[in-house]
């Protein structure tokens, strides 16, 4: 059951990133761009979680996963702070 949840989280964040970046391409609203980058990094984070827990259980990817999650949140924070509207 955890395998299914890990995969669903990865797919959901990937779909969110795709929708946000597609909407940014149409409207050019900067917050959509930063949110799309955040969700892209979160999708990579979820993919690393799948690799960490399911594919390579002997290798610990936790430092890379936490660093990627921090990067994702920093991208969103940057977009929220530096938006000129």
N, C-alpha and C positions, 0 to 999 in steps of 0.2 A: 503493500500500500504506500509506503513512503516514496517509492520509485515513481509512482504515478503522480503524486503531489509535486515532486521535484520537477518532473517533465512539464506538468501543467503550469507551474510557476514560470518556467523558462519560456514556454510558448506564449503565455499571457503577456509577459513583459516585452517579448519580441513584437507581438502584435501592437501593443501600446506604443512602442518606439516607432514602428512603421506608420501607424496612424498619425502620430504627432508630427513626424517629419514630412509626411505627405501633406498634412494641413499647413505646415510651415511653408512648403514649396508654393502653395496656392496663395497664402495671405501675407507672407513675409513678416509675421508677427514674431519678434525675437524670443518671447517667452516660450513659444512652441518649439523653437529650435533648441533652447537649452533643456527643456523638458524631454525632448526627443533624444538628446545626447545622454541625459541622465538615465532614461529607460533603456537605451542601448547598452550602457555600461552595466545596468542591473541585469539585463538579459545575459551578458557575458558572465556576470557573477553567478547567475543561476545555472548557466552551462558548466561553469567550473564546479559548482556544487554537485551537479550530476556526475561529472568526471571524478570528483573527489570521493563521493560516497558509493558510486555504483561501478565505475569502470576501473579506477585505480584505488582500491581501498587501502592499499599499503602506503601510498604517498599522501602526505598531508599538504593540502593546498590552502589551509585556513588563512595564512598570512597574505597570500595573493588575493584570496576572496575578500577579506576584510579591507585590504588596500583598494581593491576595485570598487567596493561599496562606498568607501570614503570618497573616492574620486567621483563617483556618480552623484553623491550628495553635494560635493563641492561644486560640480558643474551646475547643478540646479541652484545652489545658493548664489553663485556668481551671476547667473542669469537673473535671479530675483533682485540682487543688489544693483547691478549695472544697467538695468533696463531704463531707457530714457523717457518713457511715457510719463 
